[in-house]
Amino acid sequence: MNPEIKKVFEARRKIFEGIREFMKSRDFVEVETPILQPIYGGTSARPFETKLNALNMKVYMRISNELYLKRLIVGGYERIFEFSTDFRNEGIDKFHNPEFTQVETMWAYADYKDNMKFAEEMISHVVKKIHGKTKIKIQGKDIDFKAPWKRLSFLEAIKKETKADFSKTKNLAEAKKIAGKLGVNAED
């Protein structure tokens, strides 16, 4: 067995354990939703299709578990999560694989600010569990994952990086003009 590949498997296992531990400590319930679905949805992607012979029915391998998780929230669960294997019948490159695992959470009565705080606390917890500390070196840079993190609005981040202030634009045409000056194809 390749020692480098083994390190990847061990890191993945520890990440899953850390996330699971964190979620359960916050009263989230782990669930499992269907992989074969009669209607695919939850994101815009092409599905893999197959046939359920027993029912002579076309089914799809899930592209996302989101819609089933939302059903559970509507059904009365307030905090849920799932490690889901999803399938997207699209391109393959070093960042995209047709089969991948993601963790999805749903939290009733929480807003985006609650979720931002939750995400930074979870990531901080997982990094500390794996490395024993929150400050680690990634690609030659020291990064501290200790919560709380600095927060910027989307417009603030654009202004910081480009000096363009989109908050002062009056219409879409003006915004496209500024984007064009930054080398962004605003027609896409």
C-alpha positions as CSV (number, residue, x, y, z in Angstrom):
1,M,0.0,0.0,0.0
2,N,1.2,3.5,-0.8
3,P,2.0,5.4,2.4
4,E,0.8,8.7,0.8
5,I,-2.5,7.3,-0.2
6,K,-2.9,5.8,3.3
7,K,-2.4,9.3,4.8
8,V,-5.2,10.6,2.7
9,F,-7.5,7.8,3.9
10,E,-6.6,8.4,7.5
11,A,-7.1,12.2,7.2
12,R,-10.5,11.6,5.6
13,R,-11.5,9.3,8.4
14,K,-10.4,11.8,11.1
15,I,-12.3,14.6,9.3
16,F,-15.5,12.5,9.2
17,E,-15.1,11.6,12.9
18,G,-14.5,15.2,13.8
19,I,-17.5,16.5,11.9
20,R,-19.7,13.7,13.3
21,E,-18.5,14.4,16.9
22,F,-19.1,18.2,16.5
23,M,-22.6,17.7,15.0
24,K,-23.7,15.3,17.7
25,S,-22.4,17.7,20.4
26,R,-24.8,20.3,18.9
27,D,-27.8,18.0,18.9
28,F,-27.8,17.3,15.2
29,V,-29.2,13.9,14.1
30,E,-27.4,11.9,11.5
31,V,-29.7,10.7,8.7
32,E,-29.5,8.7,5.5
33,T,-31.5,9.6,2.4
34,P,-32.1,7.7,-0.8
35,I,-29.4,7.4,-3.4
36,L,-31.7,6.2,-6.1
37,Q,-34.3,8.8,-6.8
38,P,-37.4,8.9,-9.1
39,I,-36.8,12.7,-9.6
40,Y,-33.4,14.2,-9.3
41,G,-32.9,17.6,-7.9
42,G,-31.2,19.9,-5.4
43,T,-28.8,21.4,-7.8
44,S,-28.3,22.0,-11.5
45,A,-26.3,19.0,-12.8
46,R,-26.7,16.1,-15.1
47,P,-27.6,12.8,-13.4
48,F,-26.6,9.2,-14.0
49,E,-29.7,7.3,-15.1
50,T,-30.5,3.6,-14.3
51,K,-33.5,1.4,-14.3
52,L,-35.2,-0.2,-11.3
53,N,-36.1,-3.5,-12.9
54,A,-38.5,-4.7,-10.3
55,L,-40.8,-1.7,-11.0
56,N,-39.8,-1.2,-14.6
57,M,-39.0,2.4,-13.7
58,K,-36.2,4.9,-14.6
59,V,-34.4,6.2,-11.6
60,Y,-31.5,8.6,-11.1
61,M,-28.4,8.4,-8.9
62,R,-28.7,11.5,-6.6
63,I,-26.9,14.6,-7.6
64,S,-27.7,16.1,-4.1
65,N,-29.4,15.0,-1.0
66,E,-30.8,18.5,-0.3
67,L,-34.4,17.9,-1.2
68,Y,-34.8,14.8,1.0
69,L,-33.2,16.7,3.9
70,K,-35.7,19.5,3.5
71,R,-38.5,17.0,3.6
72,L,-37.1,15.8,7.0
73,I,-37.0,19.4,8.3
74,V,-40.6,20.0,7.2
75,G,-41.5,16.6,8.8
76,G,-40.3,17.9,12.2
77,Y,-36.6,17.3,12.5
78,E,-34.9,20.6,13.6
79,R,-31.2,19.7,13.2
80,I,-29.9,17.0,10.8
81,F,-26.8,16.1,8.8
82,E,-25.7,13.5,6.3
83,F,-22.5,12.4,4.7
84,S,-23.8,11.7,1.2
85,T,-22.2,10.1,-1.7
86,D,-23.5,12.0,-4.8
87,F,-23.1,11.5,-8.5
88,R,-22.9,14.1,-11.2
89,N,-22.5,13.0,-14.8
90,E,-20.3,15.9,-15.9
91,G,-16.7,16.7,-16.5
92,I,-13.7,15.2,-14.7
93,D,-10.6,17.1,-13.7
94,K,-8.4,17.5,-10.6
95,F,-11.3,19.3,-8.8
96,H,-14.3,17.3,-10.1
97,N,-15.0,13.7,-9.8
98,P,-18.4,12.2,-11.0
99,E,-18.7,10.4,-7.6
100,F,-17.9,12.4,-4.4
101,T,-18.9,12.7,-0.8
102,Q,-20.2,15.8,0.9
103,V,-21.6,16.7,4.2
104,E,-24.9,18.6,4.2
105,T,-26.6,20.1,7.2
106,M,-30.1,21.5,7.7
107,W,-31.0,23.5,10.8
108,A,-34.5,24.8,11.3
109,Y,-34.9,28.4,12.6
110,A,-31.3,29.3,11.9
111,D,-30.3,32.1,9.6
112,Y,-27.1,32.6,7.6
113,K,-25.3,34.3,10.5
114,D,-26.0,31.3,12.7
115,N,-24.7,29.0,9.9
116,M,-21.5,31.1,9.4
117,K,-20.7,30.9,13.1
118,F,-21.6,27.2,13.1
119,A,-19.3,26.5,10.1
120,E,-16.3,28.3,11.6
121,E,-16.7,26.5,14.9
122,M,-17.0,23.1,13.2
123,I,-14.0,23.7,11.0
124,S,-12.0,25.0,14.0
125,H,-13.0,21.9,15.9
126,V,-12.0,19.5,13.1
127,V,-8.6,21.1,12.5
128,K,-7.9,21.0,16.2
129,K,-8.9,17.3,16.4
130,I,-6.7,16.4,13.5
131,H,-3.7,18.6,14.2
132,G,-4.0,19.2,18.0
133,K,-4.0,23.0,17.3
134,T,-5.9,25.4,15.1
135,K,-2.9,27.1,13.5
136,I,-1.4,25.0,10.7
137,K,0.7,25.4,7.6
138,I,-1.0,25.0,4.3
139,Q,0.9,25.3,1.0
140,G,3.7,27.2,2.9
141,K,1.3,29.6,4.7
142,D,0.4,29.7,8.3
143,I,-3.4,29.7,8.7
144,D,-5.2,30.0,12.0
145,F,-8.6,28.3,12.0
146,K,-9.5,29.5,15.5
147,A,-13.0,31.0,15.6
148,P,-14.2,33.7,15.2
149,W,-13.0,34.5,11.7
150,K,-12.8,37.9,10.0
151,R,-16.0,38.6,8.1
152,L,-16.5,40.6,5.0
153,S,-19.6,41.1,2.9
154,F,-19.3,40.0,-0.7
155,L,-19.2,43.6,-1.9
156,E,-16.5,44.5,0.7
157,A,-14.4,41.6,-0.5
158,I,-14.6,42.7,-4.1
159,K,-13.7,46.2,-3.2
160,K,-10.8,45.1,-1.1
161,E,-9.3,43.0,-3.9
162,T,-10.2,45.2,-6.9
163,K,-10.8,48.7,-5.5
164,A,-14.1,48.6,-7.5
165,D,-17.1,49.8,-5.4
166,F,-20.2,48.0,-6.8
167,S,-22.3,49.3,-3.9
168,K,-22.4,52.7,-5.7
169,T,-23.6,51.3,-9.1
170,K,-27.0,52.6,-10.2
171,N,-28.0,49.8,-12.6
172,L,-26.9,46.6,-14.2
173,A,-25.3,48.3,-17.2
174,E,-23.0,50.3,-15.0
175,A,-22.1,47.2,-13.0
176,K,-21.3,45.3,-16.2
177,K,-19.1,48.2,-17.4
178,I,-17.1,48.1,-14.1
179,A,-16.8,44.3,-14.3
180,G,-15.5,44.6,-18.0
181,K,-12.8,47.0,-16.9
182,L,-11.7,44.4,-14.4
183,G,-11.5,41.8,-17.1
184,V,-14.7,39.9,-16.2
185,N,-17.0,38.8,-19.0
186,A,-20.2,40.2,-17.6
187,E,-22.3,38.5,-20.2
188,D,-21.8,35.0,-18.8
